[in-house]
Amino acid sequence: MNSIFCNEKISSIELFDLTRKINIYFSLLIIIIGIAGNSLAVLVFIRKKFRRHSFSIYLLCLCISDGVFLLTHFYEDTLRTFIDVYLNDQTRSFDKECLQHKKLHLTNITIKHSFLRLINITDRFDVSCRMVNYLRYFLRFVSAYLILVFTIQRTIAIYWPFLESRLKSSKYAWFMISIITLIGIMINKWVPFFFGLTKDIHDPTISYCDINKEFSSAYFLLTIFYVTLTMMVPIFTIVVCNTLIIVFILLTRTKRENLMNLKSLKVNGENSISTVPSQSSFRSNRVTLYIVNKKSNTLATLRKIKERGIKKKKTLIELIVLKITHHNFGKVFPGQFRMAEPSFQPTWLRYD
């Protein structure tokens, strides 16, 4: 029974060790590519012609934030995991009896003198332990809200372009970045007080950076708050903004296609549909078209109105003719008539 328990324990530790090795190499690959890519992006956005635009400033700060975050992730996670897997004794938590039941594929010695241990400042000094973790939390917050502000401003630029013209200046961008930075500093000021160096219970000569046990319950609650504020709120807002952008693009595409179809129509051989105002709503029951009569130099407004009791193919049309002269552009000559079967009937004008 003891041998079965030992074999299961060793197998689980070996599987966990394998997953950590995979995590190390994938993390190293992401860190190398990420730091290289962000460094090149910084060299591009730092040019004078890019620093005049708010979007370029947001992207510049985002690249710096992400690059520093990847560096802190290397010190806080990847390097420490590599040292624990390859330089620490992985069998120190096993009983001696268990080690006799199965051949191990784990590191069974501790290498104390290594260059990697020398540069592992996270586990060597208490101050660096606290500051590295603080930087990770702070940079996560900054990166998330830089993307959020960038997305919100892009949505404003599409729906309210005149308002966006006030927000695209470099001064406004630096103002928003300063606000995000100050809020990030204040919200994450609890992090340094919760972390510290802890001795390994199996090998007192090994110390590592971890949460202080007396703050474990408070840390759990603060982590929920932090995840909600840094991940859930930005992700939800970004999804909503991108959905609004997609809806606007689809509606614009539909209106453009409808306008192209209308331009190809002819009315009575001499009238051609010239333009559809952007204020027209294709979801309403009332659609306004503008028709130009080239011979008489008049502008007509054609309105299709939904009316109950009229058969499907019948259309009620209200025609208003505006006489265009050099002295008076607003004189109206109203006239109404009813057409049972109009000579032209685009698909989108039909009311079903």
C-alpha positions in Angstrom: 0.0 0.0 0.0 2.9 2.3 0.9 4.6 1.6 -2.5 1.4 2.3 -4.4 1.1 5.7 -2.6 4.7 6.5 -3.2 4.4 5.6 -6.9 1.4 7.8 -7.4 3.0 10.7 -5.6 6.2 10.5 -7.6 4.2 10.2 -10.9 2.2 13.3 -10.0 5.4 15.2 -9.2 7.0 14.1 -12.4 4.0 15.2 -14.4 4.0 18.6 -12.7 7.7 18.9 -13.3 7.1 18.2 -17.0 4.4 20.9 -17.3 6.8 23.4 -15.6 9.5 22.6 -18.1 7.1 23.2 -21.0 6.0 26.5 -19.3 9.6 27.6 -19.0 10.5 27.3 -22.7 7.2 28.7 -24.0 7.6 31.6 -21.6 11.1 32.2 -22.8 10.0 32.2 -26.4 7.2 34.7 -25.7 9.5 37.0 -23.6 12.2 37.1 -26.3 9.7 37.8 -29.2 7.7 40.2 -27.1 10.7 42.3 -25.9 12.1 42.4 -29.4 8.8 43.4 -31.0 8.0 46.0 -28.4 11.5 47.5 -28.6 11.2 47.9 -32.4 7.7 49.4 -32.0 9.1 51.9 -29.5 11.8 53.0 -32.0 9.0 53.6 -34.5 6.6 55.5 -32.3 9.3 57.6 -30.6 9.8 59.5 -33.9 8.7 63.1 -33.9 6.1 62.7 -36.6 4.3 60.0 -34.5 4.4 61.8 -31.2 1.9 64.4 -32.5 -1.0 61.9 -32.5 -2.7 60.6 -29.4 -3.1 57.0 -30.8 0.7 56.8 -31.4 1.4 58.0 -27.8 -1.0 55.4 -26.4 0.7 52.7 -28.4 4.2 54.0 -27.4 3.3 53.8 -23.7 1.6 50.4 -24.2 4.8 49.0 -25.8 7.0 50.3 -23.0 4.5 48.9 -20.4 4.3 45.5 -22.0 8.1 45.3 -22.5 8.8 46.0 -18.9 6.1 43.6 -17.8 7.7 40.8 -19.8 11.0 41.6 -18.1 9.5 41.5 -14.6 7.7 38.2 -15.6 11.1 36.7 -16.4 12.5 37.6 -13.0 9.3 36.8 -11.0 8.2 33.6 -12.7 10.4 32.1 -15.5 13.8 32.4 -14.0 12.6 31.2 -10.6 10.8 28.2 -12.1 14.0 27.3 -14.1 16.1 27.4 -10.9 13.6 25.3 -9.0 13.4 22.7 -11.7 17.0 22.4 -12.7 19.0 23.6 -9.7 17.0 22.6 -6.7 16.5 19.1 -5.3 13.1 18.0 -6.5 13.1 14.9 -4.2 13.5 16.9 -1.0 9.8 16.6 -0.2 9.8 12.7 -0.5 10.5 10.2 2.3 13.5 8.1 1.8 11.4 5.0 1.7 9.5 6.4 -1.3 12.7 6.9 -3.3 13.4 3.2 -3.3 10.2 2.2 -5.0 10.6 3.9 -8.4 13.3 5.3 -10.6 13.1 9.1 -10.6 13.4 11.5 -13.5 13.8 14.5 -11.3 16.8 16.6 -10.2 18.0 15.1 -6.9 20.8 17.5 -6.0 20.9 21.2 -5.1 23.3 23.4 -7.1 23.9 26.4 -4.9 26.6 28.2 -6.9 25.2 29.3 -10.2 25.1 32.5 -12.3 21.3 32.1 -12.4 21.0 32.2 -8.7 23.1 35.3 -8.7 20.8 37.2 -11.1 17.7 35.9 -9.3 17.1 39.2 -7.4 13.5 38.2 -6.6 14.5 35.5 -4.2 17.7 37.1 -2.9 16.5 40.4 -1.5 13.3 41.3 0.3 13.1 44.8 -1.3 13.4 43.4 -4.8 10.9 40.7 -4.0 8.3 43.3 -3.1 9.1 45.7 -6.0 9.1 43.1 -8.7 5.6 41.9 -7.7 4.5 45.5 -7.4 5.7 46.3 -10.9 3.8 43.2 -12.3 0.5 44.3 -10.7 1.0 47.9 -11.7 2.0 47.2 -15.3 -1.0 44.8 -15.8 -3.3 47.6 -14.7 -1.6 50.2 -16.9 -1.6 48.0 -20.0 -5.2 47.0 -19.6 -6.5 50.6 -19.2 -4.3 52.0 -22.0 -6.0 49.6 -24.4 -9.4 50.5 -22.9 -8.8 54.3 -23.4 -7.5 53.6 -26.9 -10.6 51.6 -27.8 -13.0 54.1 -26.3 -11.4 57.0 -28.2 -11.6 55.0 -31.4 -15.3 54.4 -30.8 -15.8 58.1 -30.2 -13.9 58.9 -33.4 -16.4 56.8 -35.4 -19.7 57.9 -33.8 -18.8 61.5 -32.8 -16.0 62.7 -35.0 -16.3 66.3 -33.9 -15.9 65.4 -30.3 -13.0 63.1 -31.1 -11.1 66.1 -32.7 -10.8 67.5 -29.2 -9.4 64.3 -27.8 -6.8 63.5 -30.4 -4.2 66.0 -29.3 -1.0 64.8 -27.7 -1.6 66.9 -24.5 -4.9 65.0 -23.9 -3.2 61.7 -24.4 -0.4 62.5 -21.9 -3.1 63.7 -19.5 -5.0 60.4 -19.7 -1.7 58.4 -19.4 -0.9 60.4 -16.2 -4.3 59.7 -14.7 -4.0 56.0 -15.5 -0.5 55.9 -13.9 -1.6 57.7 -10.7 -4.6 55.4 -10.3 -2.5 52.4 -10.9 0.0 53.5 -8.3 -2.7 54.1 -5.7 -4.7 50.9 -6.4 -1.7 48.6 -6.2 0.0 50.1 -3.2 -1.0 47.1 -1.0 1.1 44.7 -3.0 4.6 45.4 -1.4 3.1 44.8 2.1 1.8 41.3 1.2 5.0 39.8 -0.3 8.2 38.8 1.4 11.0 36.2 1.5 10.0 32.8 2.9 12.3 29.9 3.9 11.7 26.5 2.3 10.3 24.1 4.9 12.3 21.2 3.4 15.6 23.1 2.8 16.1 26.1 5.1 19.1 27.2 2.9 16.6 28.0 0.1 14.5 31.2 0.3 11.8 32.3 -2.1 9.5 35.2 -2.6 5.9 34.5 -1.7 2.8 35.8 0.0 3.1 36.3 3.8 0.9 33.7 5.5 -0.7 36.2 7.8 -2.2 38.1 4.8 -3.3 35.0 2.8 -7.1 35.5 3.4 -6.9 39.3 2.7 -4.8 38.5 -0.4 -7.6 36.2 -1.7 -10.2 39.0 -1.5 -7.9 41.6 -3.0 -7.1 39.3 -5.8 -10.8 39.0 -6.7 -11.1 42.8 -6.6 -7.9 43.2 -8.7 -9.0 40.6 -11.4 -12.4 42.3 -11.6 -10.9 45.8 -12.0 -8.0 44.9 -14.3 -9.5 42.1 -16.4 -13.3 41.9 -16.3 -14.1 45.6 -16.5 -11.7 46.4 -19.4 -12.6 43.2 -21.3 -16.4 43.9 -21.0 -16.0 47.5 -22.1 -13.7 46.7 -25.0 -16.1 44.0 -26.2 -19.0 46.5 -26.1 -17.0 49.2 -27.9 -15.8 46.8 -30.6 -19.3 45.6 -31.1 -20.5 49.1 -31.6 -17.8 49.7 -34.2 -18.7 46.5 -36.1 -22.4 47.5 -36.1 -21.5 51.0 -37.4 -19.3 49.4 -40.2 -22.1 47.0 -41.2 -24.7 49.8 -41.3 -22.4 52.0 -43.3 -21.8 49.3 -45.8 -25.5 48.6 -46.1 -26.2 52.3 -46.7 -23.4 52.6 -49.2 -24.8 49.6 -51.2 -28.3 51.1 -51.1 -27.0 54.4 -52.3 -25.2 52.7 -55.2 -28.4 50.9 -56.2 -30.4 54.2 -56.0 -27.9 56.1 -58.2 -28.5 53.6 -61.0 -32.3 54.3 -61.1 -34.1 56.7 -63.5 -37.4 58.4 -62.8 -39.5 59.4 -65.8 -36.5 59.5 -68.1 -35.3 62.9 -66.8 -35.2 62.7 -63.0 -32.3 60.8 -61.3 -31.8 60.1 -57.7 -28.9 62.2 -56.5 -28.2 61.5 -52.8 -29.6 60.1 -49.6 -29.0 62.2 -46.5 -26.9 60.5 -43.8 -29.6 61.3 -41.2 -32.1 58.9 -42.9 -32.8 55.9 -40.9 -33.2 52.6 -42.8 -34.9 51.0 -39.8 -37.8 53.5 -39.7 -41.0 53.4 -41.6 -40.3 56.6 -43.3 -37.5 57.0 -45.9 -36.5 60.3 -47.5 -35.0 60.4 -51.0 -33.8 63.4 -53.0 -34.5 63.6 -56.7 -32.9 66.1 -59.0 -34.8 67.2 -62.2 -32.1 68.4 -64.6 -34.5 70.1 -67.0 -36.4 72.3 -64.6 -33.6 72.7 -62.1 -35.9 71.5 -59.2 -35.3 69.3 -56.2 -37.9 66.9 -55.2 -38.3 64.9 -52.0 -39.8 61.5 -52.3 -41.2 59.9 -49.1 -42.6 56.5 -48.7 -45.0 56.4 -45.8 -46.3 53.2 -44.1 -50.1 53.3 -44.1 -52.4 50.6 -42.9 -55.1 49.3 -45.2 -53.0 49.7 -48.4 -52.2 46.5 -50.3 -48.6 45.2 -50.4 -47.7 46.5 -53.8 -49.3 49.9 -53.4 -47.3 52.8 -52.2 -48.2 56.2 -50.8 -45.9 58.9 -52.1 -45.7 62.5 -51.0 -44.0 64.8 -53.5 -42.6 68.1 -52.4 -41.0 70.3 -55.0 -38.5 72.9 -54.0 -37.9 75.6 -56.6 -34.2 76.4 -56.7 -33.4 80.0 -57.7 -30.6 82.4 -57.0 -32.7 84.4 -54.6 -34.8 81.8 -52.8 -33.8 78.2 -52.0 -36.5 77.5 -49.5 -39.8 78.2 -51.3 -42.0 75.1 -51.2 -44.6 74.0 -53.7 -46.4 71.0 -52.1 -48.3 68.6 -54.1 -49.5 65.0 -53.3 -50.6 62.2 -55.5 -51.1 58.4 -55.1 -49.5 55.7 -57.2 -51.0 52.2 -57.1 -48.0 50.6 -58.9 -44.9 52.8 -59.0 -42.7 52.7 -62.1 -39.7 51.9 -59.9 -39.6 50.0 -56.7 -36.2 49.1 -55.2 -36.1 46.1 -52.9 -35.2 48.0 -49.9 -38.1 50.5 -50.4 -40.7 47.8 -50.3 -42.6 47.4 -47.1 -43.6 43.9 -46.2 
